[in-house]
Amino acid sequence: MLRLTSRFWVDAYLTRLRAEGILGFVVAHGDDTAGAVLVKLNTLDGFATLFQRSFDLMLDMRRWVELTSGAEVDVEATVATQRGFDPDLWVIEVEDRQGRHMLNDEGLS
């Protein structure tokens, strides 16, 4: 199975967000080839949700799962902890009051 580089996926994701009028930007630039990606959804009301890509053994596929959610400051603390473990980590922040992140759309999982 062919895998996309992290940089290619991030660029494509940001392009899809822009096409829908959703603001997204890179907070931390990880390894271009194989860095893991976290997506923080900021609903601009003091709350946020952090997503990570995980492999589902039962379904034999990758999917996005919620790592944590709650007060934005707490979610940011989790991001900082994760970055401390993995210096190659990408962090993408999505800002949308409606809570749209498009991670479950076809082609992004």
N, C-alpha and C positions, 0 to 999 in steps of 0.2 A: 504494500500500500504506500503510495506516494504521500509524503508529509510536506506541508507548506512551511517555509521558514517563519519564525515569529514576526520578523519585520514585515514580510509580505502580508500576513494575516492582519497585523495591526493597521497597516496602510489601507487594506481593503475594508476593515471594520470602520475606520474613521470616515472613509468615503461613503459607506452605506449610511452612517449616521447623518452626515452632511446632507445627503440626498433626501432625508426625511425631516430636515430642519432641526436636528438634535445636535447640541453642542457636545463635542468630545475632544479630549486632548491628552497628550502623553505627559504624565507626571514624572515617571521614571523610565528611562530608556534602558532596557535590558539587553541581553545578548541577541544580536540580529538573527542568528541561526536557530538557536534552540532554547531561548529564554522562556520561562513560564510567564503567563499573563494573568494579572488580576484586573478586574473591572470594578470600579467603584461607581455606583449610581448615587448621585447626589440629587435629592428632590428639592433642594433649596429651601427647606423648611426646618433645617437643623438636624435632619435625619438622613441616613445613607444606608446602602446595602453593598456588601462586597461579595463579588462572585469569583469563583475559580473554576478552571476546567478540570474535570475529573473523569476517570475511566470507570464506566459502569460494567462490572464483570457479568452481571446477569443479562444485560442487553448487548454485551460485546461491542460497546461504542463509547465515544467520548461525549460528555454533556456538561453544561454549565450548572454548577450548584452554588447555593448560597453559603458563603464561608461565615459571614456574620452580618448583623444588621442592628440598627439602633441609632443612638445619638452620633452625629457626625464625628465628634471628637473621639469617641470610643472606636469607631470604625477606622479613623486615622491612626489610632494607636495600634490596631491590628495590622494595618499596612506597614507601619514602621517596624513592627516585630518581624513580619514576613520578610521585609527587605533586609533585616539584620541576618536572617538565616540564608538568604539567597541574593547575592549581589547581581546576579544575571536577570533578576525579575523585572518584567515590564509592569507598569501600573498605568492604566487608562482611567481617566475620570470622565464620566458622562453626567451632564447636568440637564435634567428634564423634570419640570414640575409634575408632569403626568406619569412619571415613573417608567418611561419607555427606555429600553436598553437594546432591543433587537437581538439579544443573544440566543433566543430560542428560534429565530428565523432560519429557514433553510439556508444552508451554506455557511453558517457561522458556528455550528457546533463541532 
